[in-house]
Amino acid sequence: MTVGQEDVKSLPPRAPRKLRFGAFEVDLDSRDLRKSGQRVRLQRKPFKVLEMLLEIRGRFVSRAELTRQLWPGLHVNFDRSLNTAVNALRKALGDSSQSPGYIETRPGLGYRFIAPVEEILPHQDAVVNPDAYQNCAKARYFLNKQTQEDLHKAIAYFQAALDEDPRCAKAYAGLAETYCLFALMNMAPPGEAGARARWLAATAVELDPDSAAARAALGCVKRFFEFEWTGAAEEFQRAMSLDASCATVHQAYGSFLASTGSLQEALHELRLAQHLDPVSPLVNVEAAWTLYLARDFSGAHEQCWKALALEPSLAAAQHVLGLVYEQMEMYEEAVIEFQNAQRSGDEQPAVIAALGHVWAQAGNITEAEETLRRLQQLSAKRYVSPYWHAMVHAGLRQNALAIQWLETAYQQRDVWLAWLGVDPRFDDLRAAPAFQSILHKVHFDLAEVSDR
């Protein structure tokens, strides 16, 4: 079953109709819109437009549907009136049709709400510092894009939030999560990124033990830097008990479950995350990656294109699509997608290794061996995970060398070993005692990954 096919009845009930986006909070029931605590005057028709866009945020609402809802039962041309309502809403939000931050216009499709939205539960306190919250929301936007440049922007915005509110647990948690991504994207060695992430997550929990974001960040640290699966699961589960309506928490727990081999449970969590935040690049790519790990290559292919429909140049989605094509033995298409992913300019070792592996699978040994040289040259400028050297050697059927590099990855406590139990590209090595020994060292229970 692919993401999105599960009966909607299995999804959690909708949270109360109080929402937060940027510096704005809106109560859809009382028709109250506020910016940084100050009420924003908005007439009934523009507010109805906002309500409709928020209720199915991430998806387009046609002009015809807006007209039917705003002027039910009337069959005259309301184009000018609709334009007036949309323009009034944009003015209230300080938005622009040319460079939208909230409402995107697409000719022939209509309008959609594109900013991150947080649902406010009844027990949640009001935001203490609206500027800190707004900076955290901007940081999350850039973090979700998963490029080196955008991760640096995320750090800058999280730090700006701390400048506004030095006790902002959400900012510390976001920074911890960002440093986990630094390690995954080989932007820093695991020892360096892990030390930073541990301190940040611990600080977030100390500041607010009941923060779902803080608990999820600590779960990520235990998972990636300590291979402490039981402790990580406990933190993710506690995070969900604190805020079941947070897409980021469901995404993080789904990712964790996927790495342990609990793939159907992982897909369930990711369906919930997509329901809560349908336009998140991180959530959509995580769903595609998990379907790939589940060997549902048709479903993964479909999910990749859904992600690319939202973000046509999303390198992470192009990368996963290339992996899917490789498993479908569409090697030429796989190479094209990996090359597309490289155009982000990040020079990602993961993508270079993916190219090497697919070239080896296609029988192009010269190109595969060239990627090994590229990885070696790149390691003189930045950290390159041994996992990626192992990947290319595995593609070349040089299993002894692949296992040697995996052993080096373990000695460095490389974060990518979290995926070793489920990555399809290592399937040919799974029966080797040395490979199983490495799995044991990172505390994988082989029974947990048997449902791949």
Number of C-alpha atoms within 10 A of each C-alpha: 10 19 21 16 8 13 7 12 7 10 15 12 9 10 14 13 17 19 18 21 17 22 19 19 26 24 16 19 10 9 14 15 22 16 17 17 14 10 13 16 11 19 12 12 20 20 22 20 20 22 18 17 21 20 12 14 23 21 18 19 20 16 18 14 13 19 20 13 14 19 14 10 9 10 9 8 9 16 12 8 13 20 13 14 22 20 16 18 21 19 12 16 20 11 17 14 14 8 9 15 17 19 24 19 16 13 8 9 13 16 22 22 24 20 21 20 18 18 20 21 15 10 6 9 8 10 14 11 15 20 19 25 25 21 23 27 25 20 27 25 20 19 25 19 19 20 21 21 14 17 24 15 18 27 22 17 24 28 21 19 27 21 13 16 17 13 16 22 26 25 31 29 27 28 29 31 25 25 25 27 23 23 25 19 22 22 20 19 20 25 15 12 22 25 14 16 30 22 15 25 29 21 20 28 22 14 16 17 14 17 20 27 29 31 28 32 34 29 29 30 30 20 21 25 23 19 20 17 23 12 16 24 19 14 22 26 19 19 25 20 12 16 19 19 23 20 24 23 27 28 26 24 27 28 24 24 21 29 26 23 26 20 25 19 14 26 27 19 25 29 28 25 27 22 18 25 23 21 21 25 23 22 27 28 27 26 32 30 27 28 28 24 23 23 18 16 23 14 19 27 22 15 26 26 18 17 26 19 11 16 15 12 15 22 26 26 29 26 26 27 29 30 31 28 22 24 17 14 14 15 20 14 17 26 21 17 22 26 18 17 25 19 11 16 11 15 14 20 26 21 25 23 25 27 27 32 31 30 25 21 20 16 13 14 16 11 16 25 17 13 21 20 13 14 24 13 12 15 14 9 8 13 17 24 29 24 25 25 28 27 26 30 24 24 25 22 16 13 20 16 17 25 22 18 20 27 20 16 21 19 10 14 21 25 28 22 23 24 17 22 28 26 17 17 19 17 12 12 17 15 9 12 10 16 21 15 13 19 20 13 11 18 15 22 14 14 9 15 16 12 12 17
